Amino acid sequence: MVLDNKNTSDEISLILFGKTILREKRLIVALTSIITSFSIIFALTSKPVWVGSFNIVVRDKNEKKTNDLLRNFKDAGNILNPKKNLTEQFILSSPSVLMPIYEYVKSYYETQNINTNKMNFNSWFKKELDVKFKLNTEILKVKYKNTDKKLILEVLNKISKKYQEYSKKDQEQSLDKSITFIKK
């Protein structure tokens, strides 16, 4: 008769595990109570962070309406060579567009008695703003997060207006160049 010799040291004994849990129940209850208490205190004392966003559809100004097949083919090309998208993202993220909004936020913080001495444009942008294209689309998503709902709405409206002014100015410059070219 051949018996199978198994190494029992590799197996977990549920009986020993249960006995260990019962033996250490006071430690387990104490740790669970402490962690739960800290979690409740943190949840009650922390301010909620709100996020607001809007989308901008970025299209080439010279783009003519095409059928869906050609548009999809063109979109695939933009994915491989997204220079136009990166330019629009860079422009909307630049200090030349966002500096007035940053100054507004800074003055708002000062009226709320929030210290702004260590605040600068880059830290504000990285902490509170997110400007990125949705994957494989021409949609630029602008997100702003803060603990003040009112400020979020005001900042998003100001960013939207600023970008509209930029787009309008860009179109006017293009028209001026066309008129100058035609006159010559």
Phi and psi in degrees as a GROMACS rama.xvg file:
@    title "Ramachandran Plot"
@    xaxis  label "Phi"
@    yaxis  label "Psi"
@TYPE xy
-105.32  124.333  VAL-2
-101.434  142.791  LEU-3
-86.0364  114.933  ASP-4
-87.2167  109.075  ASN-5
-102.959  144.028  LYS-6
-82.8093  109.007  ASN-7
-78.1272  -9.18197  THR-8
-73.3016  -17.0744  SER-9
-86.8631  -9.23475  ASP-10
-96.4025  152.476  GLU-11
-96.5194  127.566  ILE-12
-92.1151  116.227  SER-13
-67.5335  -29.1907  LEU-14
-66.8711  -44.829  ILE-15
-65.2636  -38.6885  LEU-16
-63.3331  -44.2648  PHE-17
-63.0708  -40.8801  GLY-18
-64.7199  -38.6949  LYS-19
-64.3856  -42.7439  THR-20
-61.5644  -46.0879  ILE-21
-64.359  -38.1937  LEU-22
-67.2084  -35.8645  ARG-23
-102.5  21.4826  GLU-24
-62.772  -33.7003  LYS-25
-65.327  -43.1945  ARG-26
-63.0244  -42.521  LEU-27
-64.9133  -44.9708  ILE-28
-64.6328  -41.0109  VAL-29
-64.1381  -47.036  ALA-30
-63.0381  -42.496  LEU-31
-63.6424  -40.7453  THR-32
-64.7801  -44.1639  SER-33
-63.7172  -46.7774  ILE-34
-64.3645  -41.2228  ILE-35
-64.2937  -41.5941  THR-36
-62.0329  -46.6214  SER-37
-62.0322  -39.1432  PHE-38
-64.1769  -42.221  SER-39
-66.482  -44.0785  ILE-40
-61.1638  -44.7324  ILE-41
-61.7805  -44.1381  PHE-42
-64.4355  -35.5591  ALA-43
-79.4232  -28.0456  LEU-44
-95.0246  -19.5971  THR-45
-82.4838  144.503  SER-46
-82.7438  141.248  LYS-47
-70.9609  142.838  PRO-48
-101.049  124.477  VAL-49
-101.417  150.597  TRP-50
-128.941  131.513  VAL-51
-123.517  153.229  GLY-52
-153.484  162.895  SER-53
-148.86  161.476  PHE-54
-114.448  147.243  ASN-55
-124.364  127.703  ILE-56
-88.3423  120.08  VAL-57
-105.32  117.255  VAL-58
-129.148  153.334  ARG-59
-66.6804  132.193  ASP-60
-64.3573  -27.7937  LYS-61
-91.2062  2.77203  ASN-62
-71.091  129.177  GLU-63
-99.7946  158.864  LYS-64
-66.3837  130.382  LYS-65
-127.785  166.737  THR-66
-73.8408  166.995  ASN-67
-60.347  -37.7189  ASP-68
-63.1349  -46.7567  LEU-69
-66.5631  -38.7636  LEU-70
-62.3952  -43.7013  ARG-71
-63.8381  -38.7351  ASN-72
-64.5741  -41.8613  PHE-73
-65.101  -41.1331  LYS-74
-60.7446  -38.8789  ASP-75
-63.4453  -37.3312  ALA-76
-66.0975  -37.1954  GLY-77
-66.042  -31.1374  ASN-78
-66.5686  -40.6817  ILE-79
-75.7477  -29.9578  LEU-80
-133.876  75.9296  ASN-81
-87.45  40.253  PRO-82
-61.5364  -42.2769  LYS-83
-61.468  -45.7021  LYS-84
-62.9444  -42.5916  ASN-85
-65.1981  -34.83  LEU-86
-64.1142  -46.6248  THR-87
-63.9082  -41.0007  GLU-88
-63.807  -42.2093  GLN-89
-64.5243  -42.2528  PHE-90
-63.096  -46.5221  ILE-91
-68.6969  -25.6873  LEU-92
-88.867  -5.99005  SER-93
-76.7042  151.679  SER-94
-61.4132  -28.4167  PRO-95
-63.9177  -29.2123  SER-96
-91.4221  -40.4089  VAL-97
-94.6783  -9.44325  LEU-98
-58.9121  -42.381  MET-99
-62.4004  -33.6263  PRO-100
-69.717  -41.495  ILE-101
-59.865  -45.3885  TYR-102
-62.1903  -38.4495  GLU-103
-62.7898  -46.5602  TYR-104
-62.194  -42.3391  VAL-105
-61.883  -44.5578  LYS-106
-67.8293  -34.1949  SER-107
-63.4164  -43.9366  TYR-108
-60.6348  -40.9719  TYR-109
-64.1581  -36.6042  GLU-110
-68.8451  -23.3767  THR-111
-92.5939  9.58373  GLN-112
59.5311  39.6565  ASN-113
-101.856  129.858  ILE-114
-66.6117  124.883  ASN-115
-116.36  14.8489  THR-116
-61.9562  -39.3052  ASN-117
-92.6288  3.19788  LYS-118
-83.6778  132.305  MET-119
-134.714  171.834  ASN-120
-58.3275  -47.7046  PHE-121
-64.0026  -42.8311  ASN-122
-66.2858  -40.2474  SER-123
-62.1467  -45.6674  TRP-124
-62.4842  -47.1744  PHE-125
-66.5156  -35.9224  LYS-126
-79.9522  -38.4474  LYS-127
-114.346  -19.868  GLU-128
-114.96  149.368  LEU-129
-142.363  118.713  ASP-130
-124.378  106.937  VAL-131
-146.575  153.599  LYS-132
-80.6166  141.604  PHE-133
-68.6241  143.498  LYS-134
-55.9807  126.519  LEU-135
61.3598  32.9505  ASN-136
-135.892  173.507  THR-137
-99.9352  20.9652  GLU-138
-102.644  119.159  ILE-139
-94.8976  119.846  LEU-140
-101.424  126.913  LYS-141
-111.156  118.468  VAL-142
-118.141  139.445  LYS-143
-129.488  129.605  TYR-144
-122.445  142.127  LYS-145
-166.142  169  ASN-146
-89.4281  -5.02258  THR-147
-112.346  109.572  ASP-148
-59.4305  -42.497  LYS-149
-60.4386  -43.0572  LYS-150
-64.5319  -37.8113  LEU-151
-59.0971  -49.0414  ILE-152
-61.6989  -44.4684  LEU-153
-64.1574  -43.3476  GLU-154
-66.1536  -44.4049  VAL-155
-63.2506  -38.9223  LEU-156
-64.3205  -41.872  ASN-157
-65.5934  -40.969  LYS-158
-63.8282  -43.1062  ILE-159
-61.1902  -46.5712  SER-160
-63.032  -41.3793  LYS-161
-62.295  -43.1269  LYS-162
-66.7252  -37.4831  TYR-163
-63.5617  -40.5916  GLN-164
-62.0971  -42.5832  GLU-165
-61.6119  -46.1408  TYR-166
-62.4621  -41.9758  SER-167
-64.5472  -43.2877  LYS-168
-62.9345  -40.1517  LYS-169
-63.7669  -41.5135  ASP-170
-65.5583  -40.8866  GLN-171
-64.2117  -40.5671  GLU-172
-63.5807  -40.3696  GLN-173
-63.9452  -40.8694  SER-174
-66.0073  -41.3796  LEU-175
-61.0051  -43.201  ASP-176
-63.12  -39.8133  LYS-177
-64.7651  -43.3449  SER-178
-63.9548  -43.7534  ILE-179
-60.9721  -41.576  THR-180
-64.3879  -43.1212  PHE-181
-65.8402  -39.0177  ILE-182
-64.1943  -37.0913  LYS-183
